[in-house]
């Protein structure tokens, strides 16, 4: 009888699920999000690219045609585990070959997660040129559903007037290394939802679930709703115990997502600013340089209660008191993973290779492979797939299926760095303050129910400890951001392919 009930439940869930199908033509369009007109990469002739809305259990099918003409492309589904469908991850050089101009590829996978995600190109530097969009997975069992009246999405990014290939030509040059110490390009502006004049229409006395996604190229962002409180309920697809921000501030790193509950006022006589700023420490001061004259790291959007009322100026900010997102607690109180079966130490630093500045992990940088690492693993078979030598210069770490893995990241570089792990979420046990020193083998007092996420900022001159279970037998990429290094080294600067070889099998049907 129990087996029959389980079968009936599974069939019911299957019947409730649906297929969400898109046909996309990726091509160049012209846009002027901050008043400066330039080519950007759009979808079906539109930019910003569309938001995808699905429910957990849905099958997502996206037919992609590369209409760019001059560049290959692909789409990565940032934060999606792709457990059993790793070849759909969209990571060029790791899980797939790029889609050549004039060719197509269909991404087809089942969504078994919840929360806020995004999609973007993992080819060259295309997502800073516009190829990104939100992916929101709605949860029928959202724990705070009875408090929510509506929802909307906010994307935050830095923006550049020059196209990425032109910026790369300068950034990767020995002249830049000699004259500018290998400095990254400086953004021309910040954007909210791909614009500098975005409005969010709201009704009085309502509570909104706001999905905030940092789709940026380089710096992190700090943001606030003027005279409104935020309550955090999600990070990177993990529901959290409520965190009332109060008078503190929130920041978000490239690749991270956060959802907050925002309750509007009962008064409709005025509108309120949403204020966002790029991290100028990350852009300039941590690298020992000053901002250019007249540089503006800020952008303002608005909560609009009354379309007849004026749009106010942004608030004056005198300082920041950031909430520590490592202190967040998962809603389901998942206990810390232990014991540790495999520890990996990653020392992040910078080095000059052929006269060009590169980030490294353990003294090695990532070199793009002609044959994707997943294809290599499946081609060589079980006999050799656990041998790191077969994967080339990708700084590989080979793991056993289902072991608990601990990764310690020491950031010896002068700047802070977000780290993103494909195919998994990890528990964040520790993260030091900037310049607090490096891991010496001794742990601090970490939570027994640590927050889980897939992207975390590591402070310069400090370290971070994370754990995950290697339960996704495919090729996963551990990547260090920000994106100028993604572009240079083709895989988030010092990306290292992590191979969980046991349990890996060839899919029944490869994508065309």
N, C-alpha and C positions, 0 to 999 in steps of 0.2 A: 504493500500500500504506500509506504514512504517513497519508494522509487517512482510509483505512478504519480504521486503528488509533485515530486521534483520535475518529472517530465511534463506534466500539465503546466507547471509554473514556467518552465523554459519555453514551451510552445506559446504561452500567453505573452511572454516578453518579446518573442520573435514576431508575433503578430502585431504588437504595438510599435515595433521599430519600423523605420521607413528608409527608403533610399533617397538621398539628397544628391541631385545630379547637376553638374555645371559643365558648360562648354566654353572654354576660354581661349581667346586669341591674345597672346602677349605681344604687344607692339609698342612702338614709340608714339607718344602723343605730346602735345605742347601744353604746358601749364605755367602759371605765374602765382604760386602760393603766397609769396611775400611781395608781389608786385614786379618781380623780375622774371621775364618769360624765358623758358628754356625747355629742351626736350626732356621728357621723363618717360619711364617705362610704365605703361598702363595695361589694363585688361579690357578687351572689347571696346577699345577707343575711349575709355574713361579713366580718370585719375582724380582722387585717390582710388585705389583698388577696392573692390567690394568686400564687405564683411560677410563671413559665412556664419550662419546660425544653424546648429544641429542640436539634437538631444542625445544624451548618452544611450548607446545601443543602436544608433542610426548607422547606416552604411553611407560613406561619403565617396562619391565618384566625381572626379574632376578630369575632364578631357582637356589637355593643354596642347595648343598649337603654337609653335615658335614663329611668330611673324616679325621678329626684330630685324631680320635681314642681315645684320652685321655681327651678331653675337649668339653664342649658344646659351642655353638657360636651363632651368629646372626649378622645382618648388620644394622647399623643406617645410615640414609641418611642426613648428617649434613647440616642443613639449609633449608631442604625441609619442607614446612608447613604441608603437609599431611592433608589439610583441607577436612574432609569427609572420609579420609582414615588413621586415626590416628593409627589404628592397623597395619599399614605398617611402622611405624616410626622406628621399630627395637630396641627399648630401653628395654633391658631385665629388668624385674621386674616392668616396668611401663606400656608398651603397648604390651608386648608379653612375653611368656616363651622362654627360650633359646632353640636352636635346638640341640637335643642330638646327640652324635656320631652315625653315620650310618643312620641318618634321614635327611629329606629335608623340605624346606619351600620355597614357591614362593612369592617373593615381586612383586606387581603389582599395579602401580599407574600412574596417568597422571601428567606430568611436566607442571606446570602453572607459572613457575618463570623463571628468566634469570640470567646469570652470573656464578660465580665460587663457587663450592661446593665441598664436598668430602664425601666419605663413609668410615665407619670404624666399627669395632666390638665395641659393647657396653657391652661386656661380660668380666668379670674379667679384666685383663690388656692386652688383646690380640692385641690391635692396636699398642702398643709399641713393640710388638713382630713381627710386620710387616703387620697386616691385615688392610690396608688402601689403598685408591686410589682416584685420582681426579675424580670429576663429573662436567663437563663443559656443561652449558646450553647455546647454541648459540641463539642469538636474531636476528631475521630477521629485527627488527627495531632498532638495535643498533645505538645510536645517532651519533657515530663517525665512522661509517662503511666506509665512503668514504675516510678516512684517513689511513686505515689499509691495508697492503699488505700481512700480514701473522700473525700467532700467535703460541705461544708455552706455556708450563706450567712448573712452577718451584715449587717443594715441598721442604720444609725445616723441618728438624727434628733433635733432639738429638738421640743418639744411644748407646746401652748398649751391652756389650759382654755376660753378663749373661742373661738367660731367666728371664722373669718377675716373674714367680712363685718362683724362687730362690731368687730374690731380695726382694720379698714380705716377705719371711720367715724371712729375716733379718730386713726389715723395720718395720714389724708389731710386732717385739719382744720387750719384756720389756728390754732386754739387750741394744737394740738400743736407747730406751728412756733414760735409765740410763747412758749409756756411750757416746751417741752422740746427746742427746737432741731431739731425734726423727728425726734426719736429713734425708732428702731424698737421694736416691742413686745418685751418681755422674756419669754423662754420660762419656762414653769412647771416643766419637767423635761426630762431627756434620756431617750430610749428606745433599747433594743437589740431589734431584731426586734419593734417595736411593743409593748414591755413593759418593766417594771423588775425582773423576776425571771426572766429567760430562762436556760435551761440548755442546754448542748450536751453530749449524751452521747457519750463517746469511749471507745475501747478502748486498752489499753496497747500500746506498741511499734508504733503505726501512724502513717503519714504522711497527713495530710489536706490537700486543696486547699480553702482557705477563701476564698470570694468575699466581699469587704467592699464595701458600697455606701453612700455617703452620700446619703440621700434627704432631707436636711435643708432647712429653710426659710431659715435665715440663717447661723449660725456654722459654721465648720469644726470638725473633731473630731480629737483625739489618742487613741490607744488602744494597749493592750498585753495580752498574755497573761502573767500572772504566772509567773515562773520558766520560761518557755518561749521559745525563739527562733523568729523568723519569717524566712522567705526569700521575698522578692518575686519573682514570676514573671510578673506581668501588671499592666498599667495600662490602663484604658479600652479593653479589647479588643485590646491589643497584647502579645504574648508578649515577655518581656524576658530578657536574660541574668540569671542568678541574682544577687540582691542580698541578702547576709546582713546582717540588721539588727543582730545582736549586741546590744551595750549601748546602741545608739542608739534613738531613738523615731520613730514614724511618725505623720504627720497626713494627713488627707484632707479635701478641700474639698467643698462642696455640688455634687452632680452627678458627682463623681469615683468611680471604681471601682478596686479593687486586689485581686489574688489573691495569696495567700501559701501556702507550704508550711509546715505545722505538724506536727512530729513529737512524739508523746506519749511520756510516760515509761513505763518498764516496771513501775513501782510503782503499785498501785491502793489504797494505804492512805489517800490523801487526795485532795481536790478542789482546784481552782485557780480564782482569779478572772480574769475578763476585765474589764478596766477601761477606761472611756471617759469623756472629758471634753470639754465644749464649749469653744471658744476664747473665754476671757473677755477677752482683748485686743480681739478683734473685736467682742464684745458690748458692752464698756464702756470699757476704758482708752484704746483708740485714738480714741474719741469724747469723751474727756475727762470721763467720768462714772464713778462708783463702782457696784459691784453693790448691789442692794437687800439689806437685812439678811436673813440666813438663806438667801440664794440658794445653791443647790447645783447646780453645773454638771456633776456626775458621775453616772454610773450604772454598776452592776456586774451582770455576768452571770457564768456559771460553766462551766468545763470539768468535767464530772462523770464521774469514773472509777468512783466507788463511791457508789451512792445511799444507802447506810447511813451514810456519813461526813458530817460537817457541811459546810455551805457557808461558806468562810472569808471574813473581812473583806477588803476590797480592800487592795492594797499602799499604802504611804506613798511619795508621789512628791515629791522635793525639787527637781527641776528637769528641764528637757528638753534633749536634744541631738538635734535632728531630722535625719534623713537627707535629703539634697537629691534630690528625685525628678527634677529636671532632669538629674542626672548618670546616670540609668538609661540602659541601652543596649538597643535592640531586638534580639530574638533573631536576626532575619535580617540584621542589620547593614546596613539600608537606608541608602545614603549621603545626605548633605545635598542638598536640592534647590537647584540653581543652573544657570544664572544667574536672577536675579529679573527677571520681566517687568513686574511691577506692585507698587508699594509703597503701602500705605495707613497713614497715621498716625492713630491714635485717641487723643485726649486725653480722659480721663475726669475729670469733676469734678461738683460739685453746684451747683445753682442753685435759686432760688425762683421758681416759676411760679404766678402767681395766689395768692401767699401760701403755697404748699405746696412743700416741699422735693422736688426731683427730681434724679436723676442724669442727666448728659448725656454725649454723645460729640460732641466738636468743637462744643460749645455748643448742641446740639440734643437734645431728648428724643424718645422714640418715641410716636406717637399711633396707637391701634388703628384699623385700617381697616375700613370696612363691607364692602368687597369684598376678599377675600384677594389678596395681592400676586401669587401664582401665577396666579390667575384673570385679574388685570389684564394680566400679561405675555402670556398666551395670547390674551386678547381683543383687545389692540391690534395683535398680529401683529408680524412681523419688522421692519416699518418703524419702529415706535415703541418696541419692547420694550427697546431699548438707551438710551432717553431717561429719565434719572432722574426727570424731572418728572411722568411718568405715574403714579408710585407713591404720591404724597402724602407726608405727614410721617412717613416711616419711615427717614429718613437713609440712602438707598440708595447702594450702590456697585455699579457695573455692570462685570462682568469678561468677558474673552474666554475661550472654551472652551479648556482645556488650558494656559493660561498659569500660570507659577509666581508665586504671590501671596505677598508678605511683609506681615504686619500687625505694626505696632509699637504697643503699648498703653502710654501714659504715664498712671500713676495719680496725678492731682493731688488726689484726694480724701483725706480724713483716715484712711480705712479701707482695708483690703485687699479685693480683689474676685476671685472666680472668674469666668473667662470660658469659655463653651461655644460651640462652632461646630457647627451642624447640617450634616449631609450630608457631612462630611469629617473626617479626622483631620489634625492639623497637627504639624509638627516644632517642638519648642521649642529654639531656638538659645540664647537668653539669658533670664535672669530675675534682676534685681538683688535685693539685700537691701533691707529697708525703709529709706526715706529716703536711698537711695543716689544720687538724682538721676535725671534724665530723659535720654532718648535724644538724642544730639547728632550722629548720623550716623556715628559710629565704632563698629565692632564689637569685642567682646572676643574671647577665644580660645575659640570654640565648638567642640563636638565635630563631627567629620566623619561620625559616625553618631548623630545626635541622636535622643532618644526622641520617639516620636509618641504623641499622645493627642487627645482631643476636649475636655477641660476642664482648665484650668490656673488656679492662684491667682496673681494679680498683687499684689505688695506695695505698700503705701501709700508714696507718695513715691518710687517707683521705676518701672521699666519692664520690659516683656517683648517679645521678638522671636520671632515664629513664622512658619512658611512652610507652604504647602500647594499642591497642584496643583488648579486649578479644573476638575476632570474630571467634575463632576456637574451637568449642565445643567438646573438647576431653581432655585427660590428657596430660599436657605439663610439661616438666621438666626444672626448673631453676637450672643451675648447676654451681658450682664454680670449676674451674680448679686450679692447675695443676694435672696431672694424677697420681702421686703416691698416692694422696688422692682419686682419682677415684677408684683405685684398692682397697684401704683399705676399703672405705665405699660403694663401689659398685655403686656409683652414683655421681661422681664428688665431693667427699668429703662431702659437706654439701648440697647436692642437695635436693630441696624441690619440691614435686609434686604440680603443680598448676592445679586445677580442674575448668574447665568452664562447669558447669553442665547443664545450660539451653540450650536446643537445641540438647543435646546429644541423639543419637539413636543407636540402634543395627544395624550393617551393614547387608545388605541382605545376604552376603556370607562371613563367617569367613574364614581366610586362613586355609589350612589343618594342 
